[in-house]
Amino acid sequence: MTAARDNHNVRRSALGWLRRLGWEYVAPGHGGPVGADGLAAIRQQRLLQRLQAIRFAAQGQDWPLSADSIARIVADLTPAPLRQGLLAGNHAWQRQLVDGIDTLQTLPDGQVVPVTVALIDWAQVQANCWEIAEANAFDTGTGTQPTASGLVGYVNGLPLVRVSCAERDRHRRWADLASAVEQHLHSQQSATLAPLYARAQLLLALDRRGGCYGLPGTPAEDWLRWHEPDCAGAALQRLRQAPCGGDPADLRGVHAPLLAGVLAPARALQLLRGFVHCGGDGQRRIASAAQFLAVQAGLAQLRRVDANGRRQGGQLCLAAGSGAGQVRGWLLQALRREPALRHCRVLVVGAPLAGAAPAKGNRARAPAQQLATFMGAGQERELTVSAATLHGWLRRREGGHAGDDLIVLLDATFWSGDAARLRRARRQLPRAGWLTIDEAPVACAHDGDDRVLFASPVAAAVAEGSIVPVLYAARREPATTVTHSGAGDVADAAATTARCLRVAETIGLHFGDSIAQAERDLGALLLVDGMAQARHYLRVFEQAGLLHCALAADLPAEASRQEAELLIVPGPEHRLPRDRRRAVLYIDCALPRAALLRWMAAINLPHPDKHCALMVDLYTPPALADASAFDGWGPQPLQHGHAQLPRQHRRLRALLPHAASDDFHACRDHLGPRWVLDPQGRDSDAHRRRRRLLHARVTGFGQQLETALCAAHTEAAHYLPAERGLRYRHDLHFCSLLRDAVNADAQDADGYRAEDVRIRHWARAQAPELHEPLLEDYQVLRTLDAPSPRRDADALHSRLRRRLERAFGADRAAWQRWDQQLRALLAGPLAAAERLAGLCALQDRIEADAAADLPPALPPRPLVQACYGVLCRQLGEPAPAQQDGRIALAVQLEAAVAATHASLPAAPHLFTVGLRRRLAAVLAAELDPTMAGTVLEALLELAPRGWQVA
């Protein structure tokens, strides 16, 4: 197998599937000329073919577009839409694709008629030209070979899709999915990729394990994975074995669900036309697999009519938090476009959609009058009313609506009413289609209405990334009943105050352990019953000085809400701002199951700094807190989240040598770098896979153990016995120290993400008090290390390998010269001590060669030299007149990095955030915005040094 084939497995796999789905591959240099900005521009030849084939109707005939009209359209489309800003221009470009472009066409008799030109044929999918071409591969700065390659999908010559494939580098190291997503998010900072970012509507990131998708402007935590129920088991095995055009790739089965679900031509057009929305925060998002499939299932059911003329209905069930409200909005949009259902009128029973404006003329009319007009001869096609309004109208009417053109959209609260009223509703609306959209199945009063058309359980929503799992805990704290009767008021008020103080102390202790000590940038919510109790709790928290609290109703400003550690909500009916992605919800009021699911949806949205959310019930009696009450639809009991702890612990221990699993030095030799020559003559690290597994398993096990230890204050101790918890903490501390040691030897520190560093820091704070001096601190371990020439030689080989990649990545001739000498030392029959001496001599020669290229005025400090090297790689070598300015900028960058080191000694996982803030101010004053962003991303590679010295 050749090196080129090894470095492009993911791209070849994606390309094979796209060709199998109907995309035509365009080889580089073929397919006609492109614009001035390369592959980011429109393929004008295909666009001209599309425009020349369009016909419009006028004067009873079909006319082609004139040459002048085509020239005007091409001139309007060719410049990249950057004048409005990237996101605004991207949104405007999407509207042009969906709605078409308006132009004026002159007929032969001189008459001028307006024409809307559809750039894409949305009805006839195969009438469009679907092409896939190579994109400019981007280099991550770790070598001369790119670790990611790209594909661009064109429809009628218009760029519609951009795919980034995380590949291996020349040393067979895999790039991860997060790097590809970050590249998408920072494309606007690149002069070559910004035009494509402004036009591409779908963004995909792939690696060897799968991939995710999003839109320009979608935050990294909101990118989704495609999870389709029927694409598993035997179906997925058939996809793996099916031939996909071209040479088969080993990874093709991994990418089948995502590419077939998102980039199949018909599916891509459906998603872009009707399943994109802009949230209240101004960021665009696309539908998840569950939302899209739920809408399709609802449309398919509403098309069916039984023998009695009744339109079929059923239930669409989505896990709480995965967007049932958005499903209702997208379903309404689809009903307006569906030819078989366009004539139907839609009655929405429940709360109106957020941001939905009332129909024209309905603002001053009573709801009952609006409903009477709607059911009569009104012209309205859609109306939203409450369940009480509908039942009141039906009670006053002898006859209802007997037509089959009525569709009723409901939620679970409608079916919780009186059975007699439900029977009356069915009798007076005999041919209407009843469709229920809610989080969980409900018991309906009529046959057929309880049929579940689509169900997305919690596990599926977590797998696709639309929510995080919610764990449930309950405290047996009895509620205090207050009786307002004369002399008893004082005693009852005292009892209420005492209980509020106990609850406040419990919340303060639990919040300090689960949030503050864990160093998460999150907050908590306290749900109480009424404004009076909310103000009572606020006074108790202020007097006790436990937490910085605030009332949700008293915080109109976003900045004030973000400052509060605990937000007190005065009732279940209160609506929270959408920016409150809190992780802990404390409940101190009676909460029905439907309301419980709605509040769970308010806290289980993804956030960069959390992997699960917690619900702590301080009110619910034990009978209602039983696990069987949720049936897999509601939040899972907290102990269920820890069932995998023993298994994760065994998997973590399995990476250690069996004979000496408690010997730190033996484990370090077992997992540390071990450089060998592979059959192709390349140097490779034989232990790198073990370190990658250790890295991932330490973080995963630490997350679960953290949640388990936080639950000790709210759950019974038998869920995590003390002796088992002590053993788990000991092993996590041991493996965390081991991970840092072997990663430092192998120079893999840049593989740490924010959550990895946070778990590392938390493991240090939670380390058990052991009387073994070698486990107290890694600095002590390093000083007491036994000398090992083989270990030192492999560690030095790793440092030189990384040094060559960073310092000589752009100079291919110099890189090859030093690379040959490095591999020659590994290939020769040398003892470990001799190889170590040769590596030391090679290091001296490399440093001397690098120092010769540095200007004499540059300070000899390593950090300033590293900053200067980053500037030269990103901006090119400076001219003699620019030398002093480049050195001064490198000194400023060194000062910013050093200041970030000094300001965040206790929170090293926040080093990247602080460094980005400081460097942005420095670079913005010296460089233009495009180059400043590029240099900033390159300088962030220095971030791991921050937590290593912390």
N, C-alpha and C positions, 0 to 999 in steps of 0.2 A: 504494500500500500504506500502510495507516494505521500510526501509531506503536504502537497497542495490539497489532496483529497482529505487528509486528516484534518486540515484547518478549515474545512467548509462542510462538515457533515450536517450541521443544523440548516445551513442555507440550502443544501442539496435536498434535504428532506422536505423543507417547506416548498421549494420550487417543484419537486415532484408532485406533491399534493395539489398545489395550485394548478399545475398543468392537468392533473386528473380532474379537477373541478371545472375546467373549461377555460382557464387563462392561457393565452398564447405567449410563449417565451420569445422575447426580442433580444437577440444577442447584441453585445456592445458593438456600436458602429453600424447597426442596421436599423431599419424602421424609419428612415427619413431624417431630415435635419431637425434639430431641437433649437430652443432659444438660446439667448446669450448666457443664461445662468445654468446651463448644463441640464442634467436630468431633472432639476427642480422646475424646469419650464414646461410649458404645454408642448405636446407633440403636434405641431401645426398641420402636418400632413394628414393625420387621422382626424383632426378637428375639421379640416376642410372637407374631407370625405363625408363626414357626418352632416355638415351644413349644406353641402351640395345635394344631399339626398332628401332634405326636408322639403315638404310641400305644404302650402297653406291654402285655405279655401277663401275665395273672393269672387263675387259676381258669378256664382254658380260653377266655377272651375277651380282646379288645383293648379297653383302656380309655384314655381321654384323661387328661391331667394336670388335676388340680383347680386351681381358681383360687388356692387357698392355696399349693399347691406352686409354681405359676408365680410368684406374688408373692415367695415366699422365694428362688427362683432369681434373679429380677431384682434383688432387694435384695442378694444376695451378689455379683452380677456388676457392679452399677453403680459402686461405689467403685473408683477406680483402685488397682491393687495396688502401692501405694507403701510400705506399712508394713514390708515385708521388705527394702526397698532396691530400686532400679530393676532390677538384673540378676536378683536372686533372685525378685522379683515377676514379672518377665517370664518366667522359667523356669517358675514355678508356673502362670502363665496359659497357657503352652503345654501343660502337662500337663492342665489342665482342658479345653482344646480337643481334645486327642487322646483322653483317657480318658473325658471326660464329667464330669458333676456328679452326685454321689449325693444323693438326697433320699428322704424317706419319703412314701408315698402312702396315703391312707386310702380303702378301698373302701366301697361303700354298706352292707355288712354290718358295718362297724366294724373289719375286719381291716386292719392296717397292714403294708404290704409295702415293702421297699427297691427303689428304681428308680434306674438309672443313665441320666441324660438326656444324649444326644449332642447337643451344640450344633451340630455340623457333620456332615452325612451324608457320610462318607468313601467309602462304596461307590458311591453314586449322585451323581456330581459335579453334574449338571444339576438335581438336586433342591434344591440350595441357591440362595440369592438372591445374585448377584454384582453389586455396585454400586461405582462409582467416583465420588468427589466431590472438590470443591476443598478444599484445605487452606489454612490461614493462611499466606500468603507471608511469608517472612522477609526483612528488609532487612539488607544487609551494611554499611550505613553509608556507602556511596559515592554516594548520591543519594536523591531522594525516591521514585524508582521502584525496586522490588525487582529484584535481579539473579538471583533464583531464585524459582520458584513450585513449589507442591507439590500432590500428589494423594494421597488416602487411599482405599485399597480396603477395602470392607466385605463380609463374607460372613455372611449372615443377621443383619446389623446389627452384627456384631462387627468392630472394626478389625483387619485382618490384614496390610495392606501399606501402606507409606509410600514415596512416590516424590518425590524432589526434582529439579527440572529447572533446570539452570543456564542462565539466559537472558541477553539483552543488557540493558544499562542504557539510560538515555535518550540516551546518547552513542554507542550502538551498539558498546559494548565488551562482549565475551563474558566471562561468568564461567566459571571452569574447574571441572573435575570435582573437583579436590582441595577446593575450597571447599564443594561440596555434601557431600562425605564428612565433612569437618570439622564441618559443621553437624549431621549425623547423630550424630557422636560426642559433641558437646557439647549435645545436646538436653536431657539431664537437668538442665542448668543453667538452663533456661528454665521459668518457671512455667507457661506456656501449652503448651509442647511436651512437658513431662515425662510427663503422663498418656498421651499417644499413644506416646511412646517406651517406656513400660512395657507397652504392649499390642501394638504392631505386631510381627509376627514376621519379616517380610521387609522389608529396607530396600534401596532402589534409588536410585542417583544417576545422573543423565543429563546429558549436555551435547551439543553439536552433533556430536561425533565418535563417540558411542556411550555407554557407561555401564558401571557395575559394580554388584555386589550384595553384601550381607552380612547379618549379624544384629546385634541390639543386644548390645554387648559385644565384637564382633569388632574387633581393632585395624585401623587404616587400611591397614597393609601386607598384611593378609590378605583384603581385599576382592577379589573375583574378577570376571573378565570371562567371559561365556558364549561358548565356542568350540565350535561344533558342526560336525563334518566336512562334512555335506551342505549346510550353509548358506553356500555360497560359489559364486562363478562364476555360472552360469546360474540356479541356484536363488535366489541373492540378487537377481539382476536381475529375476526374476519377482516377488519380494516388493516390490521398488521400484515396479514398474509396476502392481501389484494395487491396486484401490480399497480404501481403508480408511474406514469410516463417517465422515460429516461432510465438511467441506472438506478436501481433500488438503493435506498439509504437505510442504514441500520436504525435510524431514529424515527422512521416515518410514522409508526404507530403512535408515538407519543404526541405528535402534532395533529393527528387526525381529528380529534374532537373539536379543538379550537378552530382550525382552519376550515373544516367543513361546517362548523356552526356559525362562523362570523364572515368568512370570505367566500362562501359559495355565492355565485353572482346574484341569484334571486334573494338570498338571505341578506347580503350586503346592502342591496337597494332597499329592502324592507326596513332594516335597522336605521339607515341614514334618513329615510323619508319620514318615518313615523315614531321613532324611538330615541330621539335626542331631546334633551331638555336642559334649560339653564336654571340652576337653583337660585335660591335667595341670596347666596354669597357671590353670585356672578360667575360661578364656574360651571362649565358644561359637562354633562355626564350622559352616558349611554345606558340603555337597558341591560340588565343582567339576563342570563339565560332563563331563569325562572320567570322574570317579568315578561319577556318576549313569548315564551311558550305558553304562559297563562293567557295572554291576550289571544294567541292563535287558537287555543282550546276553546275559549269563550266564543270567538267568532264562528268556529266550526259547529258548535252546539246551537247557536242562535239561528243558523241557517236551516236547521231541521224543523219540520212541521209534522205532527202526528196525524193520524187518520181523522181526528176530530177538529183539525185546524188549529190546534194549540201549538204555539211556538215552544220548542224545547228549552229547558233551563237547567240549572245545576249550581255547583259551588266551585269557586276557585280559591284555593287555600295556599297562602304563602306564609312563611315563618315571620314572626313579629320582627319588624325592623327592615325587612327586605323590600319594602316599597309597595304595599297594597294600594295606597292612595295614588301612586303614580300609575299603577296598573289600571285603575279606574279611569284616569285621565287619558291614557293611551288607548284604552278600549273605546272611549267616546270619540276620539279622533279617527280610529279605524272604522267605526260605524259610519262616519260621514263619508268615508272614501269607498266603502264596500258596495259594489253595484247591487248585490242582492238584498242589502239591508239599508241602503241609503234612504229609502222612503219611510223607514220606521222612525217613530218618535220615542225618545228616551226619557223615562221618569226616574230620577235619581232620588232615592229615599235615604236621607242621612244628612250629615254636615256637608256644606259646599266645599269644593276643592279650594285649596289655598291659592289666592290670586285670581280666582274666577270672578268675572264681573257679572252682575245680574243682567238678565235679558232687557233689551230696550223697552221702556214703558212699564217695567215691573217694579220700579223703585217705590212708587207711591201706592201700590195696590196690596191688599191683604193677601196672605198666602192662600187662603181658601178661594178667593176670587181668581188668583193666578191659576190654581189647579182646575177650577171649573172651566175657565177659558181654554186651558190646555186640553182637557178631556173633551171639550166641545169642538167648535169649528175654528179654534185658534190656529194661527200660523206658526206658532213656536214649535221647534223640533226637539227642544231639550228643556227640562225644568227640574229644579232641585227643591224638594220639600221635606219636611220632617215626617216621621212615622205618625205622630199625633194628627198632623194636618191631613194625611191620606185617610186615616181611619175615620176622622170626623166627616170628611167629604163622602166617604162610602156609607156612613151611617145615615146621612141625610138623603141619599139617593136610592131610589127604587131600582133603577137599572144602572149598570156601570158602563164599561167600555167593552163592546163585543168584537171589536176589530182585531185582526192579527198583526197590526202594524205598531203595537206597543211593546216596548222592552222596559222592564223594571229592574234597576240595579240597586242592590240592598247591601246592608252589612248585618252582622250577627244580632244587633240590638232589635231589629224588626221582628225576628222570630222568637224573641223572649217575651212577647206580649201575650194577651189573653187568647186562648184557643178559639173562642167564638168569633173574635174579631178577625183572626186569621182565616177562618172558614168563610166569613163574609167577604173578605178581600178576594179569595180565590173564586167565590161564586160570582162576584160582580165584575171580575176581570178574567173571564174564562179562557181567553185565547192569548193572553199576554205571556211573554217569556220572562221568567223570574230568574235572575242571575245574582248570586250572593258572592261577594268578595270580602274575605276576612282572613284572619290569621289561623283559625282552627275550624274544623268541621262543626256544624251546628245541626241540631235535630229540628227538621222542618215539619210543618203540619200536613204536608201533602206529598203524595208519591211523586217521585221524579225531582223534586226540589232538593232532596238530600243527596243526590248523585254527585260525587266528587269528580269533577272533570279534570282537575289538575291539582297536585299537591306537591309542595316544596317544603320538606321538613327542615328542621334547624341544621342538621348535619350537611345538607346540600347547600344551604345558604352560607354556611361557614366555609365550605369547600370552594365556593365560587368567589369568596372574598367580599360579599355585600354586607355581612355582619360579623361580629365576633361573638363567641359563645358567652352566654350569661349564666353564671353560677348562682345558686339560690341558697341562702342560709336563713335560719329562723331562731330567734331568741324567745324563750318562754317567759316573756315579760307581760303580766296581765294588765289589761287596760283599767284605768281608774274611772269609775262611774261618778259623775258629779251631779248631785241633787241640789236644786236651788230651793231650799226650805229653811228660812230663818237662820237659827243659830248654827245650823249645820254647814252654812256656806263657808265660814272661816276654816273649819276643820277640813272640808273638801278642798278648799283652795290650797291649804298647806299640804295635803296629800298629793294634789296635782303638781305643786311645785317640787315636792320631794321626788316624785316619779320623773318629772322633767329633768331634774338634776342628775338622777341616776342614768337616764337615757343619754343625757349630754355627755356625762363622763364616759359612758360606754362608747359613744360615737367618737369622742376625742381620742380614746385609747386605740380603737380599731383604725381610725383614720391615720393616726400617727404611725401605726405599724404597716398598714397596707399601702399607703400613698406616700407620706412624708419620708419615712425611713427608707422606703424602696426608691426614693428619688425619681418619682414620676411627675411630669408636668400636667397633672390632672386634678380634678376637684370632686366634690361630692354633692349630692342632693338629699334633702330631708323632706319627705312628703307628709304633711300633717292635715288635720281636718279643720279647715276654716282659718280665717284671718286672726281671730282671737288667740287660738292656740299657736299660730305662727309667731305672733308678737310676744307671746309668753316664752316660747323657746328662744327668741332673739334676746330677750332680757336675761335669761338664764345663761346663755353662752357668753354674753358680754360681761356679766358679773363674775362668772367663773374664769374668764380669760382663756378659754380652751382653744377656740378656733375663730378665725375672721369670718363672720357670718353676715348675711344680708338677705333681705326679702326679695323674692323674684318680682313682686309687683312694684317695688320701689327702685328698680334698676332699669331705667330706660336706656341708659348709655351702655354700649358694648364694653368699653374700657372698665366701667365699674363692675360689670358682671364678671369680667375675667379676674379682677383682683380678689374676689371673695373665694375662700377655700370651701365654704359650705353655703349652698344656696337653699333657703327654706321656701318651699312651695306651699301656698295656702289652700290646697285642695286638689283632688284628682282631675277636676275639669280645667285647671289652669294649663295653658299652652306654653311650652318652653321655646325660647329662641333656638333656631337650628344650629347655632354655633356652639351649643353646649354639649359637646361630646364627652360627658362625664362618665366615670368608670364605676362609681359606687352610688347606689340608691338606697337610702334608709327610709323605711315605710313605718309610719306611726299613725295609721288610720285604717278603717275598714275599707278594703279594696276588692271589688268583684273581680272575677277572673278576666273578664274582657278588659277592664281598666288596667289590670296587672299586665296584660300583654301589650297594651298601648304604651304603658310606661317603660316596659322593657325595650320597646322600639326606640325610645328616646335616649337610651344609654348604650345600646349595642352597636352604634355606628363605628366603623373603623377609625382609628386614630394612630398616628405614627408612634405613639408612646404607650400603647396598651395592646395586650393580646387576649384579654377577656374582660368582662364586666361583672360586677358583683351586685346582688340584691340582698339586703339584710332586712328581714321582716321583724319589726319590733312589736307588732300588734296581733298578727294572725294567730288564732288558737292552733294547738298542735294538730287537730283533726284536718284542718285545711292545708297544713304545711306538708302533708304526706306526699311522697314522690309520685304515687299513683294518680294524684289529682291532675297532673299535667299531661300524662300520656305522650310524652315526647314532643308536644307542641310548645309548651311553656318553657321557662327557665329550668335547667337541670339542677337537681339538688347538689349541694357543694361537694358532698362525699363522692358523687359520681365522677366529678372532675379529677379525683385523686386515685381512681381505680387503676390508672396506668402508671402510677409512681413506682411500684415494685418492678414492673417490666422495664421502664425507662432506666431504672437503677441498674438492672442486670445488663442492659445493652451498654450502659456507660462503663461498667466494670469489665465487660467482655473485651474492650479495647486494650486493657492492661495485660501484661504478661502473667500467665497463670502461676508460675513458680515464684514470682517476686512482685505481686501486685501492690504491696505496701512499701516496696523499696523505690524511693524516688529516683535514684540514679539508674536503676535497672529499667524503670519505666521510661526515663528520658532516653536511654539508648534504644529502647524498643520503638519509640515514636519520633525520635529526632531525625534530622536529615541524614540520608544515606545515599550518596551519589554513586551511580553506576552508569556504564555505557549500555544502551539498548542495542538490539540487533542492527539498527540503522546507523550506529555510530554516534548517536546523540547522547549527551549527558542528561540523565533523568533521575529524579528523586524517588527511590523505591518506597519510601514511607510517607509520601505525600497524601495518599488516600487515607491512611490511618489518621493523620492529623486533621484532615477535613472532617472526617466522621467525629473525631473527638471535639472539634470546634463546634459543630452543630449540636451534638448531644449534650455538651456542657450547658449551652444556652437553653435548650429545650427542657432539660431536667431542672435547671435553676428556675425557670419560669413556673413550672408545676410545683416545685418545692416552695417557692415564695408564696404562691396562692394557698398552699396547704398550711404553712406556718401562720399566715394572716387569718386563716379560718379558725385557728385554735381558740380565739377569743369569742367566737360566736357559735361554735359547734362543739359537740361532745368530744372528749379527748381520745376516745377509742378510734376515731377516724385516722388519727396519726399518733400512735403511742410515742411516749417520750423517748424510749430507747431507740426506736426506729428513726425518729426524727433526728436524734443525735448522730446516728450512723450516717444518715443521708447528708447532713450538714458537713460531717467530716469528709465524706467522699467527694462532695461537691467542691469543698475547699481544696482538697488534695488535687483533684483533676483540673481545677481552675488554675492553680499554680503550675501544674504540669503543662497545661495548654500554653500558658504564657512563656514558659521556658523553651519548649520545643518550637513555638512560632517565632520567638526571638532568634533562636539558632538558625531557623530556616528563612528568616527575613520575610515572614508572612504576616507582618503586623498590619498591612493595608487591607487584609481581609476582614478586619473587625468592623461591624456595624454598630450603630448607637445602642441597640438592644444587647449586643454581645458585651460591650464595655459596661453597660449598666448592670448586667447580671454579674460580671466580674467584680465590680465594685461592691455590689450587694453581698456576694459570697464572702468577701473579705470582712464586711461588717457583721455577718451572721456566723463567722467561723467559731466553732466550739472552743472552749478553753481546754486545750490539751497540754500535757506536760512533756511534749516532745519538741525540743528546740528547733529541729529541722523543719517543722511545719508552721513556725510562727511567721516567718517572713521570707519572701523569695530572695531578698538581698542577702540574707544570712546563708541561704542555700548556695547562692552563687559564690560566696567567699569560701565555703567549706567544700566546694566541689573537688572530687579527686581528679587529678590530671589524666586526660585521655587524649593521646595524639589523634586517634581516629575521629573522635567527636569534634575536636578542635579543627581538624582538617575539613570535615564535612561542613561545619559552621562557617569557616572561612570561604569555602567554595560557594556556599549560598550567598554570602555577602558580596563576593566578587561577581557572581552571576547577576545579582540585582544591580550592582554598580555599573556593570557594562550595559545593561538594559536601559538604565536611566541616563547615563552620561553619554553613551555613544549610540543611542537609538537612531538618531538621524544620520550619523556618519557610518554608512554601511561598510566602507573599506576598513575603517578603524575597528568597527565591531567584529568583523570577520577575522582580523589579525589577532586580536586578543582572545576571541572565542577559540581559535585553533590552539593557541598556547594553553588555554585553560583545559581543553579536552585532552591535550597531549599529556598533561600531568596525571589525569585520571586514567588514561589508557596504558601508561607505562607501568612496568612491574616494580613499583616502588613501595617501600614500607611506609607505614603511616607517618612516621617522623620525617622521612625524606620528602614525602608528598607535602607535608605541612611546611617544611622549609622552602620547597619550590613555590608554594602558593604565597608565602610571605614575600619572597623575592618578586614574584609577579605583581603582587599588590603594590610594592614600592615603585615598580616601573610604571604601572597604570597611574598612580598618583602623581608621579613626576611628569608623565605625559599630559595629564589633565591640568596640572599646575602651570605648565608651559603655555597653555592656551589662555590662561586667566590674565587679565590686565594687572600690571604691577601695583596700581593704586587700590586694588580690591583688598579689603581687610582679610587676614588669613583665618578668620573664624569659620568653622564648618557650616553653620547655619546660614550666614550671609552668602557663602559660596554656593550653597544649595539653592537659595532664592535667586541668585544671579544666573545659575544654570537653568532654572525654570524659565526665567525671562528670555534667555537666549534661545531656548528650544521653541518657545511659543511665538516670540516676536522676531526671531532671526538675529544674526550677529549685528551689533550696532556699528554705525559709522564712527570714525575717530572723533567727530564733533559731538556725537551722542554718548560717548563713553562715560563722561562724568555724570550725566543725568541718569544713565542706566545703573551706575554704581550707587548713586544716592537713593534711587528707588529700591534697590536691593536692601540697603541699610534700613529704610523705612519698613519694608516687609519683615525684616528680621526683628525689628522692635515690636511690630504688631504681634508676631508669633510669640515672642518672649513675654509680652504683656498678657497675652491670653493664657500662657502657662502659669503666670503668677496669680491671675485673677480667679482661676478655677481649680484650685488644688483639691477641693473636696468633692468635686463633681466632674471627673474626667470624661464621662460620657457626653457632657455638654460642650466639650472642647471644640468640636466642629462647628457648632452653632455660634459660639463666641468668636472663633477665628473668622468665620464668614462675615460676621457683622463688622469686625475691625478692618479686615482686608477690603471689604466693599468700599468703605470710606476712603481708604488710602488709594485704591486703584481708580476710583471714579474721578479723583482730582488729577490723575496723571495720564490716563488712557481714555480712548473713546469707549462707549458702552460695549460694543461688540468684542473688542480685544480685552477689555477689563473682565468680562465674564469668562472668557477662555483662560486667561491667566489665573483667575480666582479658582476655577475648577482644578487646574494643575497644582496650585499651591496647597490645596486641601489634601494632597497626598502626603504632606508633611504632618497632617493632624495626628496620626497614630503616635508620633514621638511625644505628643502632649501627655497622653495617658500612660505611656511607658515610664516617664520620669515622675509621674504624680505619686 
